[in-house]
Structures are given as structure tokens and as C-alpha cells.
Amino acid sequence: MKKVIYIASALFILPALAFAQQLTQVRSLIDSIKGIVGAILPIVFALILVYFFWGLGTFVLAAGDEDKGKKAKGVMLWGIIALFVAASVWGIVRFIGDSVGINNNATYGAPAITGFQ
């Protein structure tokens, strides 16, 4: 009878241990992806803003030229689309990391201002 209890308890415990190992690997993978995205994203945002403002400056300087103005509008449009995509990627990665419970207190960019309520 004791052998049956030992075998039954082993059958219930072993899958739980295997799942726990797999879950830690998934968490470490998501944590590393979140760290990479968190390090690269401010640089990407800065480059996208430079691209947008380049188009804006070109648009202002090409006030009388229709062809240059149309091209500058396209640059500004793609800059806005790129900003939206970059912000979406940051939000999705942060949401997945927070859902799994990885680095809930991590801040990217400027540190949070405390003391105001």
C-alpha cells in the first residue's frame, strides 16, 4: 500500500516540478527581451524624433516647392507611424513582463518623481 502512495505522489509532483523549471526559463527569456528592448528603445525614440523633425524642417524650408513639400509630408507621416509602432512595442513588452511578474518596479528613461500625490 505504501508503494502505491509513493508512486501516486510522485506522479502528481514530478509534472509540477517540470512545469516550474519550464516557467523559470520562460520568465528569464521574457526578462532578457524586456531588458534589451528597455535599453534600445530610448535610442530608437530619439532617432525617430530626429527623422520626424528632419521632415518638418524640410517642409518649412520647401514652402514654395510642391514636390519637396510632398516628400517632406511623407517623411513626417512615416515618422509619426514609426513613433506609434515603437510606443506600441514598448507597451506590449512591458505588459507581457508585468503580466508574468518580471521587473514590476523597473523604470525606463527618466526616474519616477516621488513625493507628489
MARVO-332581 format. One record per residue (C-alpha): x, y, z; residue number from 1. Coordinates in steps of 0.05 Angstrom, whole numbers. Layout:
<site c1="X" c2="Y" c3="Z" num="NUM"/>
...
// end
This chain:
<site c1="0" c2="0" c3="0" num="1"/>
<site c1="57" c2="48" c3="16" num="2"/>
<site c1="87" c2="36" c3="-53" num="3"/>
<site c1="22" c2="57" c3="-86" num="4"/>
<site c1="20" c2="121" c3="-45" num="5"/>
<site c1="93" c2="137" c3="-62" num="6"/>
<site c1="81" c2="124" c3="-136" num="7"/>
<site c1="17" c2="165" c3="-137" num="8"/>
<site c1="50" c2="224" c3="-101" num="9"/>
<site c1="110" c2="220" c3="-149" num="10"/>
<site c1="63" c2="222" c3="-208" num="11"/>
<site c1="30" c2="285" c3="-182" num="12"/>
<site c1="94" c2="321" c3="-160" num="13"/>
<site c1="140" c2="308" c3="-220" num="14"/>
<site c1="99" c2="345" c3="-272" num="15"/>
<site c1="93" c2="404" c3="-225" num="16"/>
<site c1="169" c2="407" c3="-218" num="17"/>
<site c1="179" c2="401" c3="-293" num="18"/>
<site c1="129" c2="458" c3="-305" num="19"/>
<site c1="164" c2="501" c3="-253" num="20"/>
<site c1="230" c2="492" c3="-289" num="21"/>
<site c1="199" c2="510" c3="-356" num="22"/>
<site c1="165" c2="571" c3="-326" num="23"/>
<site c1="230" c2="599" c3="-299" num="24"/>
<site c1="262" c2="591" c3="-368" num="25"/>
<site c1="204" c2="629" c3="-400" num="26"/>
<site c1="209" c2="683" c3="-347" num="27"/>
<site c1="284" c2="691" c3="-358" num="28"/>
<site c1="273" c2="695" c3="-433" num="29"/>
<site c1="220" c2="749" c3="-425" num="30"/>
<site c1="263" c2="786" c3="-375" num="31"/>
<site c1="322" c2="787" c3="-423" num="32"/>
<site c1="277" c2="811" c3="-480" num="33"/>
<site c1="249" c2="865" c3="-435" num="34"/>
<site c1="318" c2="887" c3="-416" num="35"/>
<site c1="342" c2="891" c3="-488" num="36"/>
<site c1="281" c2="930" c3="-510" num="37"/>
<site c1="286" c2="976" c3="-450" num="38"/>
<site c1="358" c2="992" c3="-467" num="39"/>
<site c1="349" c2="1003" c3="-541" num="40"/>
<site c1="282" c2="1038" c3="-542" num="41"/>
<site c1="304" c2="1108" c3="-518" num="42"/>
<site c1="355" c2="1109" c3="-574" num="43"/>
<site c1="303" c2="1088" c3="-624" num="44"/>
<site c1="254" c2="1141" c3="-599" num="45"/>
<site c1="308" c2="1194" c3="-606" num="46"/>
<site c1="325" c2="1173" c3="-677" num="47"/>
<site c1="252" c2="1172" c3="-697" num="48"/>
<site c1="242" c2="1242" c3="-669" num="49"/>
<site c1="302" c2="1267" c3="-707" num="50"/>
<site c1="273" c2="1236" c3="-770" num="51"/>
<site c1="206" c2="1270" c3="-758" num="52"/>
<site c1="237" c2="1338" c3="-744" num="53"/>
<site c1="280" c2="1330" c3="-806" num="54"/>
<site c1="217" c2="1323" c3="-847" num="55"/>
<site c1="186" c2="1382" c3="-810" num="56"/>
<site c1="246" c2="1426" c3="-825" num="57"/>
<site c1="247" c2="1404" c3="-897" num="58"/>
<site c1="173" c2="1421" c3="-902" num="59"/>
<site c1="182" c2="1490" c3="-873" num="60"/>
<site c1="242" c2="1505" c3="-918" num="61"/>
<site c1="206" c2="1480" c3="-980" num="62"/>
<site c1="148" c2="1529" c3="-972" num="63"/>
<site c1="141" c2="1544" c3="-1046" num="64"/>
<site c1="163" c2="1478" c3="-1077" num="65"/>
<site c1="105" c2="1429" c3="-1084" num="66"/>
<site c1="148" c2="1368" c3="-1097" num="67"/>
<site c1="195" c2="1378" c3="-1037" num="68"/>
<site c1="135" c2="1394" c3="-993" num="69"/>
<site c1="101" c2="1329" c3="-1013" num="70"/>
<site c1="163" c2="1289" c3="-999" num="71"/>
<site c1="171" c2="1323" c3="-931" num="72"/>
<site c1="99" c2="1307" c3="-913" num="73"/>
<site c1="114" c2="1234" c3="-928" num="74"/>
<site c1="175" c2="1236" c3="-882" num="75"/>
<site c1="134" c2="1267" c3="-826" num="76"/>
<site c1="78" c2="1215" c3="-836" num="77"/>
<site c1="127" c2="1157" c3="-832" num="78"/>
<site c1="159" c2="1189" c3="-771" num="79"/>
<site c1="92" c2="1191" c3="-736" num="80"/>
<site c1="77" c2="1118" c3="-756" num="81"/>
<site c1="146" c2="1097" c3="-730" num="82"/>
<site c1="134" c2="1132" c3="-664" num="83"/>
<site c1="67" c2="1096" c3="-657" num="84"/>
<site c1="99" c2="1028" c3="-672" num="85"/>
<site c1="157" c2="1040" c3="-624" num="86"/>
<site c1="109" c2="1061" c3="-568" num="87"/>
<site c1="66" c2="1000" c3="-582" num="88"/>
<site c1="125" c2="953" c3="-578" num="89"/>
<site c1="147" c2="984" c3="-513" num="90"/>
<site c1="77" c2="978" c3="-484" num="91"/>
<site c1="67" c2="906" c3="-507" num="92"/>
<site c1="135" c2="883" c3="-479" num="93"/>
<site c1="121" c2="920" c3="-413" num="94"/>
<site c1="51" c2="890" c3="-409" num="95"/>
<site c1="76" c2="819" c3="-421" num="96"/>
<site c1="132" c2="829" c3="-370" num="97"/>
<site c1="84" c2="856" c3="-318" num="98"/>
<site c1="34" c2="800" c3="-332" num="99"/>
<site c1="87" c2="747" c3="-319" num="100"/>
<site c1="113" c2="785" c3="-259" num="101"/>
<site c1="182" c2="806" c3="-283" num="102"/>
<site c1="213" c2="872" c3="-261" num="103"/>
<site c1="149" c2="905" c3="-238" num="104"/>
<site c1="187" c2="964" c3="-209" num="105"/>
<site c1="232" c2="976" c3="-270" num="106"/>
<site c1="232" c2="1046" c3="-298" num="107"/>
<site c1="258" c2="1064" c3="-367" num="108"/>
<site c1="283" c2="1133" c3="-384" num="109"/>
<site c1="277" c2="1186" c3="-331" num="110"/>
<site c1="268" c2="1161" c3="-259" num="111"/>
<site c1="199" c2="1169" c3="-228" num="112"/>
<site c1="186" c2="1232" c3="-188" num="113"/>
<site c1="163" c2="1214" c3="-118" num="114"/>
<site c1="130" c2="1257" c3="-65" num="115"/>
<site c1="73" c2="1284" c3="-107" num="116"/>
<site c1="3" c2="1256" c3="-95" num="117"/>
// end
